Amino acid sequence: MPERAVANWRFVAARIKLGWHTQEAFVAAYEDRARELREQARISVRQVRRWESGESTWPNRDARRVLQAMFGCQLGGLGFARPCRPAERQADELGGQLEEYDVRRRKFLGLLGVAPMLDLEALDHLTAATREARHFGGPELLGHLRTSLDEVARTDGLTGPHEALPTALGILAAVDAAARAAEPALRRELLALGSRGAELVAWLHRDTGAPARAIAYWHHQAKEWATLAGDSAMHAYVLLRQAQAADRTDAARMLDLARAATDGPWALPPRPRAEAFQQQARALALTGAGVEVVARALDQAHTALGLADAAAGQATCTGPLGDGYTGQRLMVQSAICYREAGRSERAVELFRRHLAAGAFAPRDRAFFTAQYSGALVAADEPEEAACAAMESLALAADARFGQALSELHRTANDLAPYAERPAVREFRQRLSELTVA
């Protein structure tokens, strides 16, 4: 790969935005469009990887025609750069040699500090930051990378995963580029930070509805970097997040992962340990365990949370693990466990008491309210369920909070027997319109 090759995150972002979440899916779409255009050119996953890594910066003539038809824009809009003529290249190299170190340093920190960094112009900044990251190190670099990741996580909670994902990928590229050239001590810290970022990217993929293999890839990357950084607690935390990402139909795997997070050769801090016990309770409910078994797991969660030595802080991507896990959040998640255990009245009681009292980001409130609506259906309160579902939909629609919308579809199915009731009909119609749009 050329020494100055830089990941082409504009192309990655454009592909994800159009629904091609994996390189394999993009290759299949490319092949279909090439046949429509009667182009003989074919590509492989390896070729897509070369485009996205920056190893290949300008597609051939046939590929350019297919790509322009697929994305509806010129190649420059996808992050590709037309090769320079020899004279231009010599001028560029000379200019690079004359650039002063402190100018480059200020430029890098300025590029990385752009916020909220959620559009394609900002993605260009991050691509440049990836290139510059190789030349700097130390606390200043780590501080800016941490701030950038925390900003992306905060924005995701407010406006959703689709805009945040390209930026998060760009930041990870900067972390990876800096780590490759860093001294051992700094490399260790960068890999630990990269593990946090990779776990966030797995979460964002999950909330966009990406295929399971894409989510699994980033969970694997997070565990690899955590292991290389010697961060065993983060390794356990990723196991917890994998348990949370497990499908409801695979409760046995969910339970295994949640138990591994608490029982493995690592020590989770009290707050994420409490969350892991709560996840065990949900998995137990899904496997058909009795409500008393579910309650015992929730008691373990409360005991673990009681060992936390301070009030919960603001939830961040790079701060203490699980620092935003509060008693209110545990109680709302306990309501989900009781819903899964078939105790809908108990679930509704907990939702009513703690959902109103808790301070939750819009994404979390949308998800918990969607769960509440489902519990209301099971408790034979369809009109109130439809009202709660409408409240959740109002939060989730514009930001496209994927997990909340998935739960709302579950509620809509449960409400099918009450489809003629006005509130139910309105909710199901609005959800259907959103799906079509």
C-alpha positions as CSV (number, residue, x, y, z in Angstrom):
1,M,0.0,0.0,0.0
2,P,1.3,3.5,-0.8
3,E,2.9,5.2,2.3
4,R,0.4,8.0,2.3
5,A,-2.7,5.8,1.6
6,V,-5.6,7.0,3.7
7,A,-8.9,5.2,4.3
8,N,-11.6,6.5,2.0
9,W,-14.4,7.1,4.5
10,R,-16.5,9.2,2.1
11,F,-17.0,6.0,0.0
12,V,-17.7,3.9,3.2
13,A,-20.3,6.5,4.4
14,A,-22.0,6.7,1.0
15,R,-22.3,2.9,0.7
16,I,-23.7,2.5,4.2
17,K,-26.2,5.4,3.7
18,L,-27.6,3.5,0.7
19,G,-28.1,0.3,2.7
20,W,-25.0,-1.7,1.6
21,H,-23.7,-2.4,5.1
22,T,-21.1,-4.9,4.0
23,Q,-18.6,-5.1,1.2
24,E,-20.2,-8.3,0.0
25,A,-23.6,-6.6,-0.3
26,F,-22.0,-3.8,-2.2
27,V,-20.3,-6.2,-4.7
28,A,-23.7,-7.9,-5.3
29,A,-25.3,-4.5,-6.0
30,Y,-22.4,-3.4,-8.2
31,E,-22.7,-6.6,-10.3
32,D,-26.5,-6.0,-10.8
33,R,-25.9,-2.5,-12.0
34,A,-23.1,-3.5,-14.3
35,R,-25.4,-6.0,-16.0
36,E,-28.0,-3.3,-16.4
37,L,-25.5,-1.0,-18.0
38,R,-24.1,-3.9,-20.1
39,E,-20.6,-3.3,-18.7
40,Q,-18.3,-6.2,-18.7
41,A,-16.2,-5.0,-15.7
42,R,-16.6,-7.0,-12.6
43,I,-15.2,-6.4,-9.1
44,S,-14.5,-8.5,-6.0
45,V,-14.6,-7.8,-2.3
46,R,-10.8,-7.4,-2.5
47,Q,-11.2,-4.5,-4.9
48,V,-13.8,-2.8,-2.7
49,R,-11.4,-3.2,0.2
50,R,-8.6,-1.5,-1.9
51,W,-10.9,1.4,-2.7
52,E,-11.9,1.8,1.0
53,S,-8.4,1.5,2.3
54,G,-7.0,4.1,-0.1
55,E,-4.7,1.6,-1.8
56,S,-6.5,2.2,-5.0
57,T,-7.5,5.8,-5.4
58,W,-9.0,6.0,-8.9
59,P,-11.3,3.3,-10.4
60,N,-10.8,2.3,-14.1
61,R,-13.1,3.7,-16.8
62,D,-15.7,1.0,-16.7
63,A,-15.9,0.9,-12.9
64,R,-16.3,4.7,-12.9
65,R,-19.4,4.5,-15.1
66,V,-21.0,1.9,-12.8
67,L,-20.1,3.8,-9.6
68,Q,-21.5,7.0,-10.9
69,A,-24.8,5.3,-11.8
70,M,-25.0,3.6,-8.4
71,F,-24.4,6.7,-6.3
72,G,-25.7,9.4,-8.6
73,C,-22.6,11.6,-8.2
74,Q,-19.1,12.1,-9.6
75,L,-16.2,10.1,-8.3
76,G,-14.8,13.1,-6.4
77,G,-18.0,13.1,-4.2
78,L,-17.1,9.5,-3.2
79,G,-13.6,10.4,-2.0
80,F,-11.7,9.3,-5.1
81,A,-8.9,11.5,-6.3
82,R,-7.8,11.7,-10.0
83,P,-4.1,10.9,-10.3
84,C,-1.9,14.0,-10.5
85,R,0.3,14.6,-13.5
86,P,4.1,14.2,-12.8
87,A,4.7,18.0,-12.5
88,E,1.8,18.3,-10.1
89,R,3.1,15.4,-8.0
90,Q,6.5,17.0,-7.8
91,A,5.0,20.2,-6.6
92,D,2.9,18.4,-4.0
93,E,6.0,16.6,-2.6
94,L,8.0,19.8,-2.4
95,G,5.2,21.5,-0.6
96,G,5.0,18.7,1.9
97,Q,8.8,18.9,2.6
98,L,8.6,22.6,3.3
99,E,5.7,22.3,5.8
100,E,6.7,23.2,9.4
101,Y,6.0,20.7,12.2
102,D,4.1,23.1,14.3
103,V,1.8,24.1,11.4
104,R,1.0,20.4,10.8
105,R,0.4,19.9,14.5
106,R,-2.1,22.8,14.7
107,K,-3.8,21.6,11.5
108,F,-4.2,18.1,12.9
109,L,-5.6,19.2,16.2
110,G,-7.9,21.6,14.4
111,L,-9.2,18.9,12.1
112,L,-9.8,16.5,14.9
113,G,-11.6,19.1,17.0
114,V,-14.4,19.8,14.4
115,A,-17.7,19.1,16.1
116,P,-20.2,17.6,15.7
117,M,-18.5,16.2,12.6
118,L,-21.5,14.5,11.2
119,D,-21.6,15.4,7.5
120,L,-19.5,14.6,4.4
121,E,-17.5,17.8,4.7
122,A,-16.6,16.8,8.2
123,L,-15.7,13.4,6.9
124,D,-13.1,15.0,4.7
125,H,-11.6,16.6,7.8
126,L,-11.4,13.2,9.5
127,T,-9.7,11.7,6.4
128,A,-7.1,14.4,6.6
129,A,-6.8,13.9,10.4
130,T,-6.1,10.2,9.7
131,R,-3.2,11.2,7.6
132,E,-1.9,13.7,10.1
133,A,-2.3,11.4,13.1
134,R,0.8,9.4,12.1
135,H,3.0,12.4,13.0
136,F,1.8,13.3,16.5
137,G,1.5,11.6,19.9
138,G,1.2,12.1,23.6
139,P,-1.6,13.4,25.9
140,E,-2.8,16.1,23.5
141,L,-3.5,13.5,20.8
142,L,-5.3,11.2,23.2
143,G,-7.3,14.0,24.7
144,H,-8.6,15.1,21.3
145,L,-9.5,11.6,20.2
146,R,-11.4,11.0,23.5
147,T,-13.3,14.2,23.1
148,S,-14.2,13.3,19.6
149,L,-15.5,9.9,20.5
150,D,-17.5,11.2,23.4
151,E,-19.1,13.8,21.2
152,V,-20.1,11.2,18.6
153,A,-21.6,9.0,21.4
154,R,-23.5,12.0,22.8
155,T,-24.8,13.0,19.4
156,D,-26.0,9.4,18.7
157,G,-28.1,9.5,21.9
158,L,-29.7,12.7,20.6
159,T,-30.0,12.3,16.8
160,G,-29.4,8.7,16.0
161,P,-26.8,6.3,14.6
162,H,-27.0,7.0,10.8
163,E,-25.2,10.3,11.0
164,A,-22.8,9.3,13.8
165,L,-21.5,6.1,12.2
166,P,-19.3,7.6,9.4
167,T,-17.7,9.9,11.9
168,A,-17.0,7.2,14.4
169,L,-15.4,5.1,11.7
170,G,-13.2,8.0,10.8
171,I,-12.1,8.5,14.3
172,L,-11.2,4.8,14.6
173,A,-9.1,5.2,11.4
174,A,-7.2,8.1,13.1
175,V,-6.7,6.0,16.3
176,D,-5.4,3.0,14.2
177,A,-3.1,5.2,12.1
178,A,-1.6,6.9,15.2
179,A,-1.2,3.6,17.0
180,R,0.8,2.0,14.2
181,A,3.6,4.6,14.6
182,A,3.4,5.2,18.4
183,E,5.8,4.3,21.1
184,P,4.8,1.2,23.1
185,A,3.3,3.1,26.0
186,L,1.2,5.4,23.9
187,R,0.3,2.6,21.6
188,R,-1.2,0.7,24.5
189,E,-3.4,3.7,25.4
190,L,-4.5,4.2,21.8
191,L,-5.5,0.6,21.6
192,A,-7.5,0.9,24.8
193,L,-9.2,3.9,23.4
194,G,-9.7,2.1,20.1
195,S,-11.5,-0.7,21.9
196,R,-14.0,1.8,23.3
197,G,-14.5,3.2,19.9
198,A,-14.9,-0.2,18.2
199,E,-17.6,-1.1,20.8
200,L,-19.4,2.1,20.0
201,V,-19.2,1.3,16.3
202,A,-20.7,-2.1,16.9
203,W,-23.6,-0.4,18.8
204,L,-24.1,2.0,16.0
205,H,-24.2,-0.8,13.4
206,R,-26.7,-2.6,15.5
207,D,-29.0,0.4,15.8
208,T,-28.9,1.0,12.0
209,G,-30.1,-2.5,11.4
210,A,-26.8,-3.7,9.9
211,P,-26.2,-7.5,9.4
212,A,-25.1,-9.5,12.4
213,R,-21.7,-10.2,10.9
214,A,-20.9,-6.5,10.7
215,I,-21.8,-6.1,14.4
216,A,-19.8,-9.2,15.3
217,Y,-16.8,-7.8,13.4
218,W,-16.6,-4.7,15.5
219,H,-17.2,-6.6,18.7
220,H,-14.3,-8.9,17.8
221,Q,-12.1,-5.8,17.0
222,A,-13.0,-4.2,20.4
223,K,-12.0,-7.4,22.3
224,E,-8.8,-7.7,20.3
225,W,-7.7,-4.2,21.1
226,A,-8.8,-4.6,24.7
227,T,-6.7,-7.7,25.0
228,L,-3.6,-6.1,23.4
229,A,-4.0,-3.1,25.7
230,G,-4.3,-5.4,28.8
231,D,-7.8,-4.0,29.6
232,S,-9.5,-7.1,30.9
233,A,-12.5,-5.2,32.2
234,M,-13.2,-3.8,28.7
235,H,-13.0,-7.4,27.4
236,A,-15.7,-8.3,29.9
237,Y,-17.8,-5.3,29.0
238,V,-17.8,-6.2,25.3
239,L,-19.1,-9.6,26.3
240,L,-22.0,-7.8,28.0
241,R,-22.6,-5.7,24.9
242,Q,-22.6,-8.9,22.8
243,A,-25.2,-10.3,25.1
244,Q,-27.4,-7.2,24.7
245,A,-27.0,-7.5,20.9
246,A,-28.1,-11.2,20.9
247,D,-31.4,-11.8,19.3
248,R,-34.4,-12.6,21.6
249,T,-34.7,-15.9,19.8
250,D,-31.2,-16.9,20.9
251,A,-31.6,-16.6,24.6
252,A,-29.2,-19.4,25.4
253,R,-26.3,-17.4,23.7
254,M,-27.5,-14.2,25.4
255,L,-27.3,-16.0,28.8
256,D,-23.9,-17.5,28.1
257,L,-22.4,-14.1,27.1
258,A,-23.9,-12.3,30.1
259,R,-22.6,-15.0,32.5
260,A,-19.2,-14.9,30.9
261,A,-19.1,-11.1,31.6
262,T,-19.5,-11.7,35.3
263,D,-17.8,-15.1,35.8
264,G,-14.8,-14.9,33.6
265,P,-11.1,-14.2,34.6
266,W,-11.8,-10.5,34.8
267,A,-13.4,-8.0,37.1
268,L,-16.1,-5.7,35.9
269,P,-16.6,-2.5,37.9
270,P,-19.9,-2.5,40.0
271,R,-22.1,-0.6,37.6
272,P,-21.5,-2.7,34.4
273,R,-21.5,-5.8,36.6
274,A,-25.0,-4.9,37.8
275,E,-26.0,-4.4,34.1
276,A,-24.6,-7.8,33.3
277,F,-26.7,-9.5,36.0
278,Q,-29.8,-7.6,34.7
279,Q,-29.0,-9.0,31.3
280,Q,-28.8,-12.5,32.8
281,A,-32.2,-11.9,34.3
282,R,-33.7,-11.1,30.9
283,A,-32.0,-14.1,29.2
284,L,-33.4,-16.3,32.0
285,A,-36.9,-15.0,31.4
286,L,-36.5,-15.7,27.7
287,T,-35.4,-19.2,28.3
288,G,-38.6,-19.8,30.4
289,A,-37.1,-19.7,33.8
290,G,-39.5,-19.1,36.7
291,V,-40.1,-15.5,37.9
292,E,-38.4,-16.3,41.2
293,V,-35.2,-17.2,39.3
294,V,-35.4,-14.0,37.3
295,A,-36.0,-12.0,40.5
296,R,-32.8,-13.6,42.1
297,A,-30.7,-12.4,39.2
298,L,-32.2,-8.9,39.5
299,D,-31.3,-9.0,43.3
300,Q,-27.7,-9.7,42.3
301,A,-27.9,-6.7,40.0
302,H,-29.1,-4.5,42.9
303,T,-26.3,-5.9,45.2
304,A,-23.6,-5.1,42.6
305,L,-25.0,-1.6,42.0
306,G,-25.0,-1.0,45.7
307,L,-21.2,-1.5,45.7
308,A,-20.6,1.4,43.4
309,D,-18.7,4.0,45.5
310,A,-20.2,7.2,44.0
311,A,-23.2,8.5,42.3
312,A,-23.5,7.7,38.6
313,G,-21.7,10.2,36.4
314,Q,-22.6,11.3,32.9
315,A,-22.5,8.4,30.5
316,T,-19.6,8.7,28.1
317,C,-17.8,6.5,25.6
318,T,-14.3,6.9,27.1
319,G,-15.0,7.5,30.8
320,P,-15.3,4.8,33.6
321,L,-17.1,1.7,32.3
322,G,-20.8,1.9,32.8
323,D,-20.6,5.1,34.8
324,G,-24.0,6.2,33.6
325,Y,-25.8,3.0,34.8
326,T,-28.2,4.3,37.5
327,G,-30.8,2.8,39.8
328,Q,-33.6,4.2,37.6
329,R,-32.1,2.5,34.5
330,L,-31.9,-0.8,36.4
331,M,-35.5,-0.5,37.4
332,V,-36.7,0.2,33.8
333,Q,-34.6,-2.7,32.5
334,S,-36.1,-4.9,35.3
335,A,-39.5,-4.0,33.9
336,I,-38.3,-5.4,30.5
337,C,-37.3,-8.6,32.3
338,Y,-40.7,-9.0,33.9
339,R,-42.3,-8.4,30.6
340,E,-40.3,-11.2,29.1
341,A,-41.2,-13.4,32.0
342,G,-44.9,-12.9,31.3
343,R,-45.5,-10.7,34.4
344,S,-46.9,-7.8,32.4
345,E,-48.7,-6.1,35.3
346,R,-45.5,-6.0,37.3
347,A,-43.7,-4.6,34.2
348,V,-46.3,-1.9,33.7
349,E,-46.0,-0.9,37.3
350,L,-42.3,-0.5,37.1
351,F,-42.4,1.4,33.8
352,R,-44.9,3.8,35.1
353,R,-43.0,4.6,38.2
354,H,-39.4,4.8,36.9
355,L,-39.7,5.8,33.3
356,A,-41.2,9.1,34.2
357,A,-38.7,9.7,37.0
358,G,-35.5,8.7,35.1
359,A,-33.3,11.0,33.1
360,F,-32.7,9.2,29.7
361,A,-31.3,10.4,26.4
362,P,-33.9,10.5,23.6
363,R,-32.7,7.2,22.1
364,D,-33.0,5.4,25.4
365,R,-36.4,6.9,26.2
366,A,-37.7,5.9,22.8
367,F,-36.6,2.3,23.4
368,F,-37.9,2.0,26.9
369,T,-41.2,3.7,26.0
370,A,-41.6,1.2,23.1
371,Q,-41.0,-1.6,25.6
372,Y,-43.6,0.0,27.9
373,S,-46.1,0.0,25.0
374,G,-45.6,-3.7,24.5
375,A,-46.1,-4.4,28.2
376,L,-49.4,-2.5,28.1
377,V,-50.7,-4.6,25.3
378,A,-49.9,-7.7,27.3
379,A,-51.7,-6.2,30.3
380,D,-54.8,-5.7,28.1
381,E,-54.5,-1.9,27.9
382,P,-54.5,-1.5,24.1
383,E,-55.5,2.2,23.9
384,E,-52.8,3.2,26.5
385,A,-50.4,1.0,24.6
386,A,-51.1,2.9,21.4
387,C,-50.6,6.2,23.1
388,A,-47.2,5.1,24.6
389,A,-46.2,3.8,21.2
390,M,-47.0,7.1,19.5
391,E,-44.8,8.9,22.1
392,S,-42.0,6.5,21.3
393,L,-42.5,6.9,17.6
394,A,-42.3,10.7,17.9
395,L,-38.8,10.3,19.5
396,A,-37.6,7.6,17.2
397,A,-38.9,8.5,13.7
398,D,-36.6,11.4,12.6
399,A,-33.4,9.9,14.2
400,R,-34.3,6.4,13.1
401,F,-33.4,4.8,16.4
402,G,-33.4,1.2,15.1
403,Q,-34.0,-0.7,18.3
404,A,-36.9,1.5,19.3
405,L,-38.5,1.1,15.9
406,S,-38.0,-2.7,16.0
407,E,-39.8,-2.8,19.3
408,L,-42.6,-0.6,17.9
409,H,-43.1,-3.1,15.1
410,R,-43.4,-5.8,17.7
411,T,-46.0,-3.7,19.5
412,A,-47.9,-3.1,16.2
413,N,-48.1,-6.9,15.7
414,D,-49.4,-7.4,19.2
415,L,-52.0,-4.7,18.6
416,A,-53.3,-6.4,15.5
417,P,-56.4,-7.8,17.3
418,Y,-57.4,-4.2,18.3
419,A,-56.8,-2.7,14.8
420,E,-60.2,-1.1,14.6
421,R,-59.8,1.0,17.7
422,P,-59.0,4.7,16.7
423,A,-55.7,5.1,18.7
424,V,-54.4,1.7,17.6
425,R,-55.3,2.4,14.0
426,E,-53.6,5.8,14.0
427,F,-50.4,4.4,15.5
428,R,-50.2,1.4,13.1
429,Q,-50.9,3.7,10.1
430,R,-48.1,6.1,11.1
431,L,-45.6,3.4,11.7
432,S,-46.5,1.9,8.3
433,E,-46.0,5.2,6.6
434,L,-42.6,5.6,8.2
435,T,-41.6,2.2,7.1
436,V,-42.6,2.9,3.5
437,A,-40.8,6.3,3.5
